[in-house]
């Protein structure tokens, strides 16, 4: 079974593109104006110097019986031989950075940094999956998509059951009484592992969250004409 794995990631290790940021900012395939791009580049240049995004994960043969993930997720996890529990975050430093911009009243850079923080958390989770797959390759296992409390019918309050499984090793992420993660730019959840599971390339049909970062990215990808 996979023991706790933790890693700190620099900005450049995340592989973030300008298109990733623009999608999160709501631009779709459109280009931002020069002034907005200049502000975005300034935010990225600052963050690149000090960012310490993080992820951690481990695998367990069974999940707590108190988990109530709903039919959609349980169907996708069917056949799993183990479950990876994970947390990925833009980091406490990024949370402080966002708070500082908000306090300064710089609404443009706050908006950009808020979008960038979401991208960073997702990209950190993507890197977590890369390392997870490397860990299970020797078992000839595959993985499902990742599923998080608050999505696909899994109530966000069940973060309170997920976090104790980490034994305090949560990459610095904590929960409020209302199950909000701090830093807010964080992702947590589970992934099914085994020989008979599969990962869907476009899982958005499983979920009804219309404002999801992944849904917007997939929408643009699907709308892009196929080149012959």
N, C-alpha and C positions, 0 to 999 in steps of 0.2 A: 504494500500500500504506500502511497505517496505521503511523505512527511511534509511538515510545514516548509514552504518555500517562500522566500521574500526577496524582493529586488527593488533597488532604487534606479530610476530612469532619468536621464537628462532629456532636455527638450529635443535634441537632435536624434536621440534614440527612438523617439516616438513616431518619426516619419510624418509629421503633420505638413500638409500642403496648404497653400492659400485657398484652394477650392474647398478643402475641408472646413476652413473657417468661414468662408462665404456661405456655404450651405447652412451652417449652424446659425448664421446671422440672417438667414431667410432670403438670400439672393438667388437661390436656384442656379440656373445656368447664366444668369445676368452678371455683368461685371459691376463692381462698385465704382463710384466716382473716384477721381484722383485724390481728393482730400480724405475720403474715408480710408482708402488704401494706405495713405501715408500714416494715418492714425493707427491703423491695424499693424503696419510694419513697425511702428514705434513701440507698440505694446509687445509684440513678439520679440523685438530686440532686447527689451528690458527683461522679459520672462526667461529668455534663452540663457541669460547670464547666471541665474540662480535656481532655476526650477529643479525640484527633487520630487518628481512623481513616484508613486510606489504601487506595488501590488504584492499580495500574498495569497497563497492557496494551499490547500491540503486535500487529501481524498479520504473518504470514509466509506465503509461497506454498506452503511444504512443511515437513513435520516430519521430524526425524531418523529415518533408516531403522531405528535401534536401538530406537525406541519399540515396545513390545509391549502394546497397549491392549486386546487381546482382541476377540472377535467382536462383543459387544454394543455397545461404543463405536464400533468401526469401521463397523458397520452404520448407526449414527445419523449418523456423519460422512460417509457416502457422498454424493458429489456436491458436496462442499465445494470452493470455488475458492481458499480461503485459510483460515488458522487463526489465531484470536486466542489468545495466551498471556497469562495474567493471574495476578496475586496480589492478594489483598485481606486486610487485617489490622485487628484492633482496635488495633494499635500497640504499640510498646515500652513506652509509659507504662502501658498497661493491663496488660501483663505484670508490671510492677513493682508495680502496685496489687494484683493477685491474690497475688503473692508476699508482700506486706506483710500482707494479711488472713490468709494461711495462717500466717505467723510469729506473728501475734498470737493465733492460736487461736480466732478468731471463726468457728465452723463454720457458723452460719446465714448470715452475710453472705458467707462464702467460697463457699457453695453458690449463693447468689443471684448473686454476681458472676461465678462460673464460667459459669452459665447465660446471664447477660447478655452475657458476652464472646463466646459462641458466636453469639448473636443479632446482635451488632454485626458480627462477621466476615461473616456471611451477608448482612446488610443492606448492608454495604460492597460485597460482590460483586454484590448486586442493583443498586446504584447504578453499579457498573462496567458492567453490561450496558446500562443506560440510556444511558450515554455512548458505549458501543461501538455501539449501534444508531444513534445520531445520526451517528456517523462513517461508517457504511455505508449510510445512507439515500440519500446522493447517488449511490451505485452501484446502487441498487435491489436491494440484497442483503438477505437474511434471516439469521438465526443459529439454530444448534441450541441445545439445553440445554448447560449447562456440565458438564464432566466432569473429575474430579480423580483423581490417583493415590491408590490405596487403595480405590477404589470400582469397582463393575461389572467386576471382574476385572483392572483395571489396577493392577499391583503398586506399592505405595508407594515402593519403592526407585527407581522411575523418576523420582522427584523429582530425583535426581542428574543426570538427563539434561535435565530441564525447566529447572532454575534457571540453568544456564550460558547459556541462550538470552537471558537478560535483560541480559547484559553487566554485571553488578554492580548494576543498577538494580532492586532487589527490594523497595522500600518498607521497607527496614530488616529484612526477614525473612531469616533464615539457616537453614541445614540442619545437623542433627547428622549424625554418621556413620551413624546408623540411619534417616536421612531424616525425622526429626521436625522440623517447622517451629518456629522460635522467632522471635517470640512464638508460643505454642502456639495462640492464638486467631487463626488465619490460614487462608486458603483459597487454593489454587492450582489451575491446570488449563488446559484448552483449550476453545475453542468453535469449531465449524465455521461458516464464512461462505460465502455464495454465493446465487445466484438460485434454486437448486433444493433448498435445505435447509429444514428446518422445525423448529420448537420445539414440543415436546409439553407440553401444559398440566399433565398429571399423569405424570411420567416414572418414578414409583416402581416400576412394574412391571418396569422394566429392571434394578433393583438389588435385592440381597438383604440390604442393611444394615437390620436391623430397628430400630435405635436412632437412625436419622438424624433430624435436626431437621425436614427437609423432609417426611419420611414421616409424622411425627406431625402436622404442620400439615395435610397433605393428608387424613389420616385424619379429622380433626375436620371439615374443610371438606366432605368427602363425606358425613359423617354428619349434617350440618345439614339439617333438613327444608326443602324448597323451599316458599316462600310463594306461594300463588296469589292 
